[in-house]
Amino acid sequence: LEGGISFHGVYDLSDTLQLCSKGGTLSGEDLLAVAETLAGARRLRRQIDNQELRPKLTALLVDLATLPNLERTLKFGLEEGGRVADRASTKLFELRRKAQNLRLQRQDLLRELLRRYASIVQDTVITERNGRPVVAVKSAAGAQLPGVVHDSSASGSTIFIEPQSVIPLSNRLAVLETSIRVEEQKLLSDWSALVGENEQSISYLCEVLLQLDLALARARYGKFIEGRPPTLLEEVDAPFQLNG
C-alpha cells in the first residue's frame, strides 16, 4: 500500500479490442495505448509476483501474457502522439523523404518569386488556401503573376495566387502525400490485425488488471477508515457476530 504500485499507463481497452475483433483499424493513439497497457501489466507483475508474500494476487498472474513482442512492434512503429514513425517501413521513409525534398524545393521557389515580385506583393508570408501555397498580391496587379487565384480578401484589394511555376511541384507533392496516407493506413491496419489476433489474451490481461486495481482500492480504503478484516469460520452455520 505504501509502495510504488501504480496503474499509470494502463488504459481501458474494451472498445479498442471490440473494434479489432471485428477487423477494424485502430488509430496510432489507440495502438500506443495497447502497448502502454502491456508494458504497465508487465511492470505490475514484477512488483507483485511473490508466492510467499502475496499468494492470492500472484495466483492471478499465473496465466497472464504481456505479449512483449507485440509491445515492441507497436512502440517501434509509432511515435509519441500516435504518429507512424519513419522507421516503420522503408517505403514510408522514402515517400516522406521525397515529400520533404519537394516541400523544400517549393519553398525556395516561392521565396524567389516573393523577391522577384516584391513590388506587387502585399505580404511576404506564404499562406495556404484550399491546401495550396499562395502569395498575397495586389488585385490591380494580379495579371503580372501568372497562376491560379484561390481566394481574395474581404475588401477585394488582395488576391491569393498560387504561382503557375509552383503548381507542378504542388501536384507531385499531393500525389506523394496520398501515397504516404495509404502506407500509414496499411501499417495501422496490419498492427490492428496483430492486436485482434491476441484479443483474448489482452482481454484477460485487462480483467486481471481490473481485479488488481479493485483489490488495491479496497485495501487503501480499508486502511483509510482503519477497518479490520473479518475472521471467517469454516462452519457453514457459524454465527455472524459484529464486535464494536
C-alpha positions in Angstrom: 0.0 0.0 0.0 2.9 2.4 0.7 5.0 1.3 -2.2 5.1 2.3 -5.9 2.2 0.2 -7.1 0.8 2.3 -9.9 -1.6 1.8 -12.8 -0.1 4.7 -14.7 -0.1 3.8 -18.5 -2.9 1.3 -18.2 -5.9 2.0 -20.3 -9.4 0.7 -20.7 -9.1 -1.3 -23.9 -12.7 -2.7 -24.1 -13.8 -0.6 -27.1 -10.3 -1.0 -28.8 -10.4 -4.7 -28.6 -14.0 -4.9 -29.8 -13.1 -2.9 -32.9 -10.0 -5.1 -33.6 -12.0 -8.3 -33.1 -14.3 -7.1 -36.0 -11.4 -6.4 -38.3 -11.4 -2.6 -37.7 -8.3 -0.4 -37.9 -7.1 1.5 -34.8 -5.6 4.9 -34.7 -2.0 5.3 -33.7 -3.0 6.7 -30.3 -5.2 3.6 -29.6 -2.4 1.3 -30.7 0.0 3.1 -28.4 -2.5 2.7 -25.5 -2.4 -1.1 -26.1 1.4 -1.1 -26.0 1.5 1.1 -22.8 -1.1 -1.2 -21.1 1.1 -4.3 -21.9 4.1 -2.5 -20.5 2.1 -1.5 -17.4 0.9 -5.0 -16.8 4.5 -6.4 -17.0 5.7 -3.8 -14.6 2.9 -4.6 -12.1 3.6 -8.3 -12.4 7.3 -7.8 -11.5 6.2 -5.8 -8.4 3.5 -8.2 -7.2 4.8 -11.6 -8.2 5.8 -13.3 -4.9 4.2 -16.6 -4.0 5.2 -16.4 -0.3 4.1 -12.8 0.5 1.2 -12.4 -1.9 -0.1 -15.9 -2.8 -3.6 -14.8 -3.9 -2.5 -11.9 -6.0 0.3 -13.9 -7.5 -2.2 -16.7 -8.4 -4.0 -14.1 -10.6 -0.8 -13.6 -12.7 -0.1 -17.3 -13.5 -1.7 -17.3 -16.9 -1.1 -13.6 -17.7 0.5 -13.0 -21.1 2.0 -9.5 -21.5 3.0 -10.0 -25.2 6.4 -8.3 -25.2 6.8 -8.9 -29.0 3.6 -7.1 -29.8 4.5 -4.2 -27.5 7.9 -3.8 -29.2 6.3 -3.9 -32.6 3.9 -1.1 -31.7 6.4 1.1 -29.9 8.9 0.7 -32.8 6.4 1.7 -35.4 4.7 4.6 -33.5 6.0 7.8 -32.1 4.6 9.8 -29.2 1.1 11.0 -30.0 0.4 8.0 -32.3 2.2 9.3 -35.4 3.5 6.5 -37.6 7.3 6.7 -37.4 9.5 7.0 -40.5 11.3 3.8 -39.4 8.0 1.8 -39.6 8.7 0.8 -43.2 11.3 1.5 -45.8 8.6 2.6 -48.2 7.2 5.2 -45.8 10.7 6.5 -45.1 11.3 7.0 -48.8 7.9 8.6 -49.5 8.4 11.1 -46.7 11.9 11.9 -47.8 10.8 12.7 -51.3 7.9 14.7 -50.0 10.2 16.8 -47.7 12.5 17.4 -50.6 9.6 18.7 -52.7 8.4 21.0 -50.0 11.9 22.5 -49.7 12.1 23.0 -53.5 8.7 24.6 -53.5 9.6 26.8 -50.5 12.7 28.0 -52.2 10.8 28.8 -55.4 8.1 30.7 -53.6 10.7 32.8 -51.8 12.4 33.6 -55.1 9.0 34.7 -56.5 8.4 36.9 -53.5 11.7 38.7 -54.2 11.0 39.0 -57.9 7.5 40.3 -57.5 8.1 42.4 -54.4 6.5 45.5 -55.9 3.1 43.8 -56.2 3.2 41.5 -53.2 1.0 42.5 -50.2 2.7 40.2 -47.7 5.9 38.3 -47.6 4.3 35.5 -45.6 3.4 32.4 -47.7 -0.1 31.2 -46.7 -2.4 28.4 -47.8 -5.8 28.3 -49.5 -7.6 25.0 -50.2 -4.4 23.2 -49.2 -2.3 25.0 -51.8 0.5 27.6 -51.2 -0.5 31.1 -52.2 1.0 34.6 -52.5 -0.9 37.7 -51.5 -0.9 40.1 -54.4 -2.5 43.5 -55.1 -5.7 42.9 -57.1 -4.8 45.6 -59.6 -1.5 43.8 -60.4 -2.7 40.2 -60.3 -2.2 39.7 -64.0 1.5 40.3 -63.6 1.9 37.0 -61.7 0.7 34.0 -63.7 -1.1 31.4 -61.6 -4.4 30.3 -60.1 -6.4 32.6 -57.9 -7.7 30.7 -54.9 -9.2 33.5 -52.8 -9.5 37.2 -52.2 -9.6 39.5 -49.2 -12.9 40.8 -47.9 -12.1 44.3 -49.2 -11.2 42.9 -52.6 -7.9 44.7 -52.6 -5.8 41.5 -52.3 -6.0 38.2 -54.2 -4.2 35.0 -53.3 -2.5 33.4 -56.2 -0.8 30.0 -56.5 2.0 30.8 -58.9 2.0 28.8 -62.1 5.6 27.7 -61.7 4.8 26.2 -58.3 1.7 24.1 -59.4 3.7 21.1 -60.9 5.6 20.7 -57.6 2.3 21.0 -55.6 0.7 18.4 -57.8 3.6 16.0 -57.3 3.5 16.6 -53.6 -0.2 15.9 -53.5 0.3 12.5 -55.1 3.1 11.7 -52.7 1.0 12.7 -49.7 -1.8 10.4 -50.8 0.7 7.6 -51.1 2.0 8.4 -47.6 -1.5 8.2 -46.2 -2.1 4.9 -47.9 1.1 3.4 -46.5 0.3 4.7 -43.0 -3.1 3.2 -43.1 -1.7 -0.1 -44.3 0.7 -0.2 -41.3 -2.1 0.8 -38.9 -4.3 -2.0 -40.3 -1.5 -4.6 -40.0 -0.8 -3.7 -36.4 -4.6 -3.6 -35.6 -4.8 -7.2 -37.0 -2.0 -8.3 -34.7 -3.9 -6.8 -31.7 -7.0 -8.6 -33.0 -5.2 -11.9 -33.1 -4.3 -11.5 -29.5 -7.7 -10.2 -28.4 -8.4 -13.0 -25.9 -5.0 -12.7 -24.2 -5.3 -8.9 -23.9 -8.9 -9.1 -22.7 -7.8 -11.5 -19.9 -4.9 -9.2 -19.1 -7.3 -6.3 -18.7 -9.6 -8.3 -16.5 -6.7 -9.2 -14.2 -5.6 -5.5 -14.1 -9.1 -4.5 -13.1 -9.1 -7.1 -10.3 -5.8 -5.8 -9.1 -6.9 -2.2 -9.2 -10.1 -3.1 -7.3 -8.1 -5.0 -4.7 -5.7 -2.1 -4.2 -8.5 0.4 -3.9 -10.3 -1.7 -1.3 -7.2 -2.2 0.7 -6.3 1.6 0.6 -9.9 2.4 1.6 -9.8 -0.1 4.4 -6.6 1.4 5.7 -8.1 4.9 5.5 -11.1 4.0 7.6 -8.9 1.8 9.9 -11.0 -1.2 9.1 -10.3 -4.7 10.3 -10.7 -7.8 8.1 -13.4 -10.3 9.3 -12.5 -13.7 10.7 -14.3 -16.3 8.6 -15.0 -19.7 10.2 -15.2 -22.8 8.1 -18.6 -24.0 9.6 -21.5 -23.3 7.3 -23.8 -22.4 10.2 -21.2 -20.4 12.1 -22.8 -17.4 13.8 -22.5 -13.9 12.4 -21.1 -11.6 15.1 -20.3 -7.9 15.0 -17.8 -6.6 17.6 -17.9 -2.8 18.2 
